[in-house]
Amino acid sequence: MASQEEKQAQPFTDIFDEDEAEKSFLLSKPTCLIILGKPGSGKKTLARKLAQIWKCIFIEALEVIQMNIHEETEYGLKCQELLFKGQSISEELVTEMILKKIESPEVAHFGYVLSGFPSLSEEYMTVSQQIEKIKNLKLKPDFLINIKCSDYDLCQRISGQRQHPDSGQVYQRNQWDPNVIEKHKKEKEQHEEENEEEDEEQEEEETAEDPLMISEFLHQLVQRPEDILENAEERVGMYKDTMLHPLEDLMAEQDCQYLIELDGNQQPHDLFDELFRVLSSYKLLAHRYRWRRSRWGQACPVALKEGDIVMGNPDLAVSFLGKMYVLSSPEALKTFMLNPRPYLLPPMPLPPCKVLVFGPPFSGRTTICNLIAHKYKGKV
């Protein structure tokens, strides 16, 4: 009764336990997603944008190859060696890099958006074996996102793509075809007759800013071999023969509330907006508190974990879940930002304490040392 009266007397008391919520978040699994769909359906574009907005790690074959080469990892040096020899990077090496990235510390904290895996190529593993790898991941995907599009619409869209050789930018037909651009412009003029003056000003600005309206630029665009209609149809046919049935089995096993199907005929921004509306309902810890100093104070969390008390550098401060942490070195800052969870979960912060146990022979020194070490998680 007393507790009920107390609750009624303080109706605006926030019963949210911040420490428990923070601990729950640190112990929780990060959100992981896989984008599925036919070749050319826009998986990579959607995955990249989703990773940027959702603040998770974008994982895709070309992305991990470039990352490893840039960071000069063991895998990156192998890739460079193969490329210098004019050889292609094997499927086995690409798959190893993707799986290694999924197991990295930053992915363990931020989660991932995986695109292009399983792949159509069965040079190293069959599609079924690749799907088994996905099922056995330590960080299994929470969401399967399937982009659906009819074969005809997809092949027409792919065959209408053109690439600028210098920048590598790919443009859709409605961005480079003068007839389609003119048709859209007429439709827009008819639709916006009431605001004619504003429309004219806007069209002039768009024309001036859009490099695709320059004839020289239009002549530079080329069609890639994979975008030729016959080749696009062949790839889609291979997808249906090789990958469709195993993926359907995978989606059938997924909880239906975590299987999202999107209309691939939509514009990229509309496709993303629809996806984000669904994902925004996923429960995550919200920011409820203003930034303040953590219970670590000025001590470096990374150093404490390693058994040392080192005061942090104010220039290397970082905020996480509304609290400030001060790191002692650029290396500690990088390690902490990749994955702060191991340095914040209980029993941290655990300041190092050195104990000397002494006494005459056979007095039980070793037993007492072991008991103290076990109780306080120390080392003998």
C-alpha positions in Angstrom: 0.0 0.0 0.0 2.8 2.4 0.9 4.4 1.9 -2.5 1.1 2.6 -4.3 0.5 5.8 -2.3 4.1 6.9 -3.0 3.5 6.4 -6.7 0.3 8.3 -6.6 2.0 11.1 -4.6 4.8 11.4 -7.2 3.0 10.8 -10.6 5.8 12.5 -12.5 8.7 10.5 -11.1 10.8 8.9 -13.8 11.1 5.3 -12.9 13.5 4.7 -15.8 16.6 3.1 -14.4 19.5 4.6 -16.4 22.2 2.2 -15.3 20.1 -0.9 -16.0 19.0 0.5 -19.4 22.7 1.2 -20.3 23.8 -2.2 -19.2 20.9 -3.8 -21.2 22.0 -1.9 -24.3 25.6 -2.8 -23.9 24.6 -6.5 -23.6 22.2 -6.4 -26.5 22.9 -7.6 -30.0 23.3 -4.9 -32.6 20.8 -4.7 -35.4 22.0 -6.7 -38.5 20.3 -6.7 -41.9 20.7 -8.4 -45.2 19.5 -6.9 -48.5 18.3 -9.5 -51.1 17.0 -9.2 -54.6 17.6 -9.8 -58.3 20.8 -8.5 -60.0 20.5 -4.8 -60.7 17.5 -4.3 -58.3 19.3 -1.6 -56.3 20.6 -3.7 -53.3 23.9 -2.0 -53.0 22.5 1.6 -53.3 19.8 0.8 -50.6 22.3 -0.9 -48.3 24.9 1.9 -48.5 22.3 4.6 -47.7 20.8 2.5 -44.9 24.2 2.0 -43.3 24.8 5.7 -43.4 21.5 6.6 -41.8 21.3 3.6 -39.4 25.0 4.1 -38.3 26.0 0.5 -39.0 28.7 -1.1 -41.1 28.1 -1.5 -44.8 29.5 -4.9 -46.0 29.8 -5.7 -49.7 32.4 -7.5 -51.8 33.9 -4.4 -53.5 33.7 -2.4 -50.3 35.7 -5.0 -48.2 38.3 -5.4 -51.0 38.9 -1.6 -51.1 39.0 -1.3 -47.4 41.6 -4.1 -47.0 43.7 -2.6 -49.7 43.5 0.8 -48.2 44.4 -0.4 -44.7 47.2 -2.7 -46.1 45.9 -5.7 -44.2 47.2 -9.3 -45.0 44.1 -9.7 -47.2 44.7 -6.3 -48.9 48.3 -7.2 -49.7 47.2 -10.5 -51.3 44.6 -8.6 -53.4 47.2 -6.0 -54.5 49.6 -8.8 -55.5 46.9 -10.5 -57.6 45.8 -7.3 -59.3 49.4 -6.3 -60.1 49.7 -9.7 -61.8 46.6 -9.0 -63.8 44.7 -11.8 -62.1 41.2 -11.6 -60.6 40.6 -11.9 -56.8 39.2 -15.4 -56.1 35.8 -16.0 -54.6 37.4 -17.8 -51.7 39.4 -14.7 -50.7 36.4 -12.4 -51.1 34.3 -14.6 -48.9 37.0 -14.8 -46.2 37.2 -11.0 -46.2 33.4 -10.6 -45.9 33.2 -13.2 -43.0 36.2 -11.6 -41.3 34.6 -8.2 -41.5 31.3 -9.6 -40.0 33.4 -10.8 -37.0 35.2 -7.5 -36.5 34.9 -5.5 -33.2 33.2 -2.5 -34.9 30.5 -4.8 -36.4 30.0 -6.4 -32.9 29.0 -2.9 -31.7 27.4 -1.2 -34.7 25.9 -4.1 -36.5 26.0 -4.6 -40.3 24.1 -4.2 -43.6 25.1 -7.0 -45.9 24.6 -6.8 -49.6 25.7 -9.2 -52.5 26.0 -12.2 -50.2 25.1 -14.9 -51.0 26.5 -14.3 -54.5 25.6 -15.9 -57.8 29.1 -17.2 -58.3 29.5 -20.8 -57.0 33.2 -20.9 -57.7 34.1 -21.4 -54.0 30.8 -22.3 -52.3 27.3 -23.2 -53.6 24.4 -20.8 -52.8 23.1 -23.3 -50.2 26.5 -23.4 -48.5 26.6 -19.6 -48.5 23.2 -19.5 -46.9 24.3 -22.0 -44.3 27.2 -19.6 -43.5 24.7 -16.9 -42.9 22.6 -19.1 -40.6 25.6 -20.0 -38.5 26.9 -16.5 -38.1 27.6 -15.4 -34.5 25.7 -12.2 -35.4 22.7 -13.5 -37.3 20.7 -11.1 -39.4 17.7 -9.6 -37.6 16.0 -8.4 -40.8 15.8 -9.8 -44.3 14.9 -7.1 -46.8 13.8 -8.4 -50.2 13.5 -6.0 -53.2 10.9 -7.4 -55.6 10.7 -6.4 -59.2 9.3 -8.1 -62.4 11.9 -9.5 -64.8 10.7 -7.2 -67.7 10.8 -3.9 -65.7 14.2 -4.8 -64.2 15.8 -5.7 -67.5 14.4 -2.5 -69.1 15.8 -0.4 -66.3 19.3 -2.1 -66.4 19.5 -1.8 -70.2 18.7 1.9 -69.9 21.7 2.6 -67.6 24.8 4.5 -68.8 28.1 5.1 -67.1 30.4 8.1 -67.2 33.9 6.7 -67.8 35.8 9.3 -65.8 33.7 9.4 -62.6 32.2 5.9 -62.8 28.8 7.4 -62.0 25.9 5.4 -63.4 22.8 7.3 -64.7 19.3 6.0 -65.4 17.5 6.6 -68.7 15.4 9.4 -67.2 18.7 11.3 -66.4 20.4 11.1 -69.8 17.8 10.3 -72.6 16.7 13.7 -74.1 13.4 12.3 -75.2 12.5 11.1 -71.7 13.8 14.3 -70.1 11.7 16.4 -72.5 8.6 14.3 -71.9 9.0 14.7 -68.1 9.5 18.4 -68.5 6.2 18.8 -70.5 4.3 16.7 -67.9 5.7 18.9 -65.2 4.7 22.1 -67.0 1.1 20.9 -67.5 0.9 19.9 -63.9 2.2 23.2 -62.5 0.4 25.8 -64.7 -0.9 27.7 -61.7 2.6 28.5 -60.4 4.1 29.2 -63.8 6.6 31.9 -62.8 8.0 29.8 -59.9 8.3 26.8 -62.1 10.3 28.7 -64.8 12.8 29.9 -62.2 13.2 26.4 -60.7 13.6 24.8 -64.2 16.3 27.4 -65.1 18.2 26.6 -61.9 17.9 22.8 -62.5 19.1 23.1 -66.1 22.1 25.2 -65.0 23.1 22.9 -62.2 22.5 19.6 -64.1 25.6 18.6 -66.2 23.6 16.0 -68.0 21.9 18.7 -70.1 25.3 19.5 -71.7 25.6 17.7 -75.0 29.4 17.0 -74.6 28.7 15.2 -71.3 25.9 13.1 -72.9 28.3 11.9 -75.6 30.7 10.6 -73.0 28.3 8.2 -71.5 28.8 4.5 -72.4 26.8 1.3 -71.9 28.6 -1.3 -69.8 28.6 -4.9 -71.2 26.5 -6.2 -68.2 23.8 -3.6 -69.0 23.2 -4.9 -72.5 19.6 -6.2 -72.6 20.6 -9.8 -73.5 23.2 -10.0 -70.7 20.8 -8.5 -68.2 18.2 -11.1 -69.1 20.8 -13.9 -68.8 21.8 -12.7 -65.3 18.2 -12.5 -64.1 17.6 -16.0 -65.5 20.7 -17.4 -63.7 19.5 -15.8 -60.5 16.1 -17.5 -60.8 17.6 -20.9 -61.6 20.4 -20.9 -59.0 19.5 -18.6 -56.1 15.8 -18.0 -56.0 14.6 -21.3 -54.4 17.3 -21.4 -51.6 16.5 -17.8 -50.8 12.8 -18.5 -50.7 13.5 -21.3 -48.1 15.6 -18.9 -46.1 12.8 -16.2 -46.1 10.2 -18.9 -45.2 12.2 -19.7 -42.1 12.4 -16.0 -41.1 9.8 -14.5 -38.6 7.4 -12.7 -40.9 7.5 -9.5 -38.9 11.3 -9.3 -39.6 10.9 -10.0 -43.4 10.4 -6.8 -45.3 9.5 -6.9 -49.0 9.8 -3.7 -51.1 8.6 -2.7 -54.5 11.8 -2.3 -56.6 10.0 -0.2 -59.2 10.0 2.8 -56.9 12.6 5.6 -57.1 15.6 5.0 -54.8 14.6 7.7 -52.3 11.0 6.4 -52.1 12.3 2.9 -51.6 14.5 4.0 -48.7 11.7 6.1 -47.1 9.4 3.1 -47.1 12.1 0.9 -45.6 13.0 3.4 -42.9 9.4 3.8 -41.8 9.3 0.1 -41.1 12.7 0.0 -39.4 12.1 3.1 -37.3 9.7 1.0 -35.1 12.6 -1.3 -34.1 13.2 -0.8 -30.3 16.5 0.9 -29.5 17.6 2.9 -26.5 16.7 6.5 -26.9 18.8 9.5 -25.8 17.1 10.6 -22.5 20.0 12.4 -20.7 22.2 15.3 -21.3 25.9 14.8 -21.7 27.8 14.5 -18.4 30.9 12.9 -17.0 30.8 9.2 -16.6 31.8 7.3 -13.4 35.2 6.7 -15.1 35.9 10.4 -14.5 39.2 11.3 -16.2 40.6 7.8 -16.2 40.9 6.0 -19.5 38.5 3.1 -19.8 40.8 1.2 -22.2 43.8 1.5 -19.8 41.6 0.4 -16.8 40.6 -2.7 -18.7 44.3 -3.5 -19.2 45.0 -3.0 -15.4 46.5 0.5 -15.4 45.2 3.8 -14.1 46.0 6.4 -16.8 44.4 9.8 -16.9 42.8 10.6 -20.2 43.7 13.5 -22.6 40.8 16.1 -22.8 41.5 16.4 -26.5 40.7 12.7 -26.9 37.2 12.9 -25.3 34.2 11.1 -26.8 30.5 10.8 -25.9 28.5 7.6 -25.7 25.0 7.2 -24.4 25.0 10.7 -23.1 28.2 10.4 -21.1 31.7 11.6 -21.7 34.8 9.3 -21.7 38.4 10.6 -21.9 40.9 8.4 -23.6 44.6 8.4 -23.0 46.0 8.0 -26.6 44.9 8.0 -30.2 45.2 4.2 -30.2 42.9 3.9 -27.2 40.4 6.3 -28.7 40.3 4.2 -32.0 39.9 1.0 -30.0 37.1 2.4 -27.8 35.2 3.9 -30.8 35.4 0.6 -32.7 33.5 -1.2 -29.9 33.1 0.5 -26.4 31.1 -2.4 -24.9 34.0 -4.5 -23.4 35.3 -1.4 -21.6 32.0 -0.4 -20.0 30.2 -3.6 -19.0 30.4 -4.7 -15.3 32.6 -5.2 -13.4 34.1 -2.1 -15.1 35.2 0.4 -13.9 37.4 -1.8 -11.8 40.5 0.2 -10.6 43.6 -2.0 -10.4 44.6 -2.9 -6.9 47.9 -4.7 -6.0 47.9 -6.9 -2.9 50.9 -8.5 -1.2 50.2 -11.6 0.9 53.1 -12.7 3.1 53.6 -15.0 6.1 55.6 -18.0 7.3 55.8 -21.3 5.2 52.6 -23.4 5.1 50.5 -20.5 6.5 48.1 -20.6 3.6 49.4 -17.7 1.5 48.7 -19.4 -1.8 45.1 -20.4 -0.8 44.3 -16.8 0.4 45.9 -15.3 -2.8 43.7 -17.6 -5.0 40.5 -16.8 -3.0 41.2 -13.0 -3.2 41.9 -13.2 -7.0 38.8 -15.2 -7.6 36.6 -12.8 -5.5 37.9 -9.7 -7.2 38.7 -11.1 -10.6 42.4 -10.5 -10.2 45.6 -12.4 -11.1 47.9 -14.2 -8.8 
